[in-house]
Amino acid sequence: MSRSLLGLGQTELMNACPRLETDRLILRPFIDGDVDDYFAVLNTAEVRQALHLSESLDRSDAWQQMAWFLGQWALRGTGHWALEERSSGRFVGRAGLHYPERPDWPGVEVGWVLHPNYWGQGYATEAGAEAIRYAFEDLDLERIYSCILPENLQSQAVAQRLGMELLEERTMTYFPSSPHGIWSKAR
């Protein structure tokens, strides 16, 4: 598979982040006005612990992550969406398809990060299922992955609900301090 997913043309890639909807969520491109809400997600103790985020992570880092995901959509046809609750319009978190430039990354990853106020409500599973549907149906991918830290039991439970299986545990070069579980699902 080419790093420029599916050979999309430059014009298509510039507008590559689609807006999708599920029963309870809107999956949309990040906008500049999301930075405070997104930082509020990343700045919770629960999310910092689950993702091993540095205590020095700040609002600027949140903005850079948003720009990184938008850049992935433009360059690769994958990225994360901002998640918005349909009924209230509130920012819930992010979810989507991640394909970073890392030599030992297993492939296109489905992932999710939600504010702890929204944990346990099925939003991560709902967003993850829509991202997987998009990966298989719209991008025509054969396999999807999730890289989950072994102590992140909540994300492992979401992966299982999505029909993913643990393939292996491995330490990757970008995160040498801890192995990740490599979860996968074939089309």
C-alpha positions as CSV (number, residue, x, y, z in Angstrom):
1,M,0.0,0.0,0.0
2,S,1.3,3.4,-1.0
3,R,1.9,6.0,1.7
4,S,-0.4,8.2,-0.4
5,L,-3.4,6.0,0.4
6,L,-5.3,4.8,-2.6
7,G,-3.5,7.1,-5.0
8,L,-5.9,10.0,-4.3
9,G,-5.2,13.1,-6.4
10,Q,-3.9,16.3,-4.8
11,T,-7.3,18.1,-5.1
12,E,-9.1,15.2,-3.5
13,L,-6.5,15.1,-0.7
14,M,-6.9,18.8,0.1
15,N,-10.5,18.1,1.0
16,A,-10.0,14.6,2.2
17,C,-11.5,14.8,5.7
18,P,-15.1,13.8,5.3
19,R,-17.9,14.7,7.7
20,L,-19.6,11.5,8.9
21,E,-22.5,11.0,11.3
22,T,-23.6,8.1,13.5
23,D,-26.7,7.9,15.7
24,R,-25.2,10.0,18.4
25,L,-22.0,11.6,17.0
26,I,-20.8,13.9,14.3
27,L,-17.3,13.0,13.1
28,R,-15.9,16.2,11.5
29,P,-12.6,17.9,10.6
30,F,-10.9,19.8,13.5
31,I,-11.3,23.5,13.4
32,D,-9.1,26.2,15.1
33,G,-11.9,26.8,17.6
34,D,-11.5,23.2,19.0
35,V,-8.2,23.8,20.6
36,D,-9.4,24.6,24.1
37,D,-11.9,21.7,24.1
38,Y,-9.3,19.3,22.8
39,F,-6.7,20.5,25.3
40,A,-9.4,20.0,28.0
41,V,-9.6,16.3,26.9
42,L,-5.8,15.8,26.9
43,N,-5.3,17.6,30.2
44,T,-7.4,15.2,32.3
45,A,-5.5,13.0,34.6
46,E,-7.3,9.9,33.2
47,V,-6.3,10.6,29.6
48,R,-2.7,11.6,30.5
49,Q,-2.3,8.3,32.4
50,A,-4.0,6.2,29.7
51,L,-1.8,7.7,26.9
52,H,1.4,8.3,29.0
53,L,1.2,12.0,28.1
54,S,3.9,14.3,29.5
55,E,3.0,16.7,32.2
56,S,4.5,19.4,30.0
57,L,1.9,18.8,27.3
58,D,0.1,22.2,26.8
59,R,-2.5,24.0,24.7
60,S,0.1,24.5,21.9
61,D,0.7,20.7,21.8
62,A,-3.0,20.1,21.5
63,W,-3.2,22.6,18.6
64,Q,-0.2,20.8,16.9
65,Q,-1.9,17.4,17.2
66,M,-5.0,18.9,15.6
67,A,-2.9,20.2,12.7
68,W,-1.1,16.9,12.5
69,F,-4.4,15.0,12.0
70,L,-5.6,17.5,9.4
71,G,-2.3,17.1,7.6
72,Q,-2.7,13.4,7.6
73,W,-6.0,13.8,5.9
74,A,-4.5,16.0,3.2
75,L,-1.4,13.8,2.7
76,R,-2.6,10.3,3.3
77,G,-6.3,10.2,3.2
78,T,-6.4,9.2,6.9
79,G,-6.6,11.1,10.2
80,H,-8.7,11.7,13.3
81,W,-12.0,13.4,13.4
82,A,-13.2,15.8,16.1
83,L,-16.1,14.1,17.8
84,E,-19.2,16.1,18.5
85,E,-22.3,14.9,20.4
86,R,-25.2,15.3,18.0
87,S,-27.8,16.1,20.6
88,S,-25.8,18.9,22.3
89,G,-23.1,19.9,19.9
90,R,-20.5,19.4,22.7
91,F,-17.0,18.4,21.9
92,V,-16.5,14.8,23.1
93,G,-12.9,13.9,21.9
94,R,-11.3,12.5,18.8
95,A,-11.3,9.2,16.9
96,G,-10.3,8.0,13.5
97,L,-7.6,6.5,11.3
98,H,-4.0,7.2,12.1
99,Y,-1.1,6.4,9.7
100,P,2.0,8.2,11.0
101,E,5.4,8.2,9.4
102,R,7.1,5.7,11.7
103,P,9.2,2.8,10.4
104,D,7.7,0.0,12.6
105,W,4.1,1.2,12.7
106,P,1.9,-1.8,11.8
107,G,-0.5,0.0,9.4
108,V,-3.6,2.2,9.5
109,E,-4.7,2.4,13.1
110,V,-8.1,3.0,14.4
111,G,-8.0,5.0,17.6
112,W,-10.0,7.1,20.0
113,V,-9.5,9.6,22.9
114,L,-12.5,10.9,24.7
115,H,-13.0,13.2,27.6
116,P,-13.6,11.0,30.7
117,N,-17.0,12.6,31.2
118,Y,-18.0,10.6,28.1
119,W,-16.4,7.3,29.0
120,G,-18.7,4.3,29.6
121,Q,-21.4,5.6,27.2
122,G,-20.4,3.7,24.1
123,Y,-19.1,6.7,22.2
124,A,-15.6,5.3,21.6
125,T,-17.2,2.1,20.3
126,E,-19.6,4.0,18.1
127,A,-16.9,6.2,16.6
128,G,-14.5,3.3,16.2
129,A,-17.1,1.3,14.4
130,E,-17.7,4.2,12.0
131,A,-14.0,4.7,11.4
132,I,-13.6,0.9,10.7
133,R,-16.6,1.0,8.3
134,Y,-15.0,4.0,6.5
135,A,-11.6,2.2,6.4
136,F,-13.1,-1.0,4.8
137,E,-15.8,0.5,2.6
138,D,-14.5,3.9,1.6
139,L,-10.7,3.3,1.7
140,D,-11.0,-0.4,0.7
141,L,-8.4,-1.4,3.3
142,E,-8.0,-5.1,4.0
143,R,-6.8,-4.8,7.6
144,I,-7.0,-2.2,10.4
145,Y,-4.8,-2.0,13.6
146,S,-4.9,-0.5,17.1
147,C,-1.8,0.1,19.2
148,I,-2.8,0.0,22.8
149,L,-0.7,0.1,26.0
150,P,-1.2,-3.1,28.1
151,E,-2.6,-1.2,31.1
152,N,-5.2,0.7,29.0
153,L,-8.0,-1.8,29.8
154,Q,-10.7,0.6,28.7
155,S,-9.3,0.8,25.1
156,Q,-8.7,-2.9,25.0
157,A,-12.4,-3.4,25.9
158,V,-13.4,-1.1,23.0
159,A,-11.1,-3.0,20.6
160,Q,-12.7,-6.2,21.6
161,R,-16.2,-4.8,21.2
162,L,-15.1,-3.8,17.7
163,G,-14.1,-7.4,16.9
164,M,-10.4,-6.8,17.1
165,E,-7.9,-9.4,18.3
166,L,-4.6,-9.0,20.0
167,L,-1.9,-10.1,17.6
168,E,1.2,-9.4,19.7
169,E,2.9,-7.1,22.1
170,R,5.9,-5.1,20.9
171,T,8.0,-2.1,21.7
172,M,8.1,0.4,18.9
173,T,10.8,2.9,18.3
174,Y,8.7,6.0,18.9
175,F,7.7,4.7,22.4
176,P,10.7,2.6,23.7
177,S,9.7,2.8,27.4
178,S,6.7,0.4,27.1
179,P,5.4,-2.2,24.7
180,H,2.1,-1.8,23.0
181,G,-0.5,-4.5,22.2
182,I,-1.0,-4.7,18.5
183,W,-4.7,-5.3,17.9
184,S,-6.1,-6.1,14.5
185,K,-9.2,-6.8,12.4
186,A,-9.4,-8.0,8.9
187,R,-12.2,-6.9,6.5
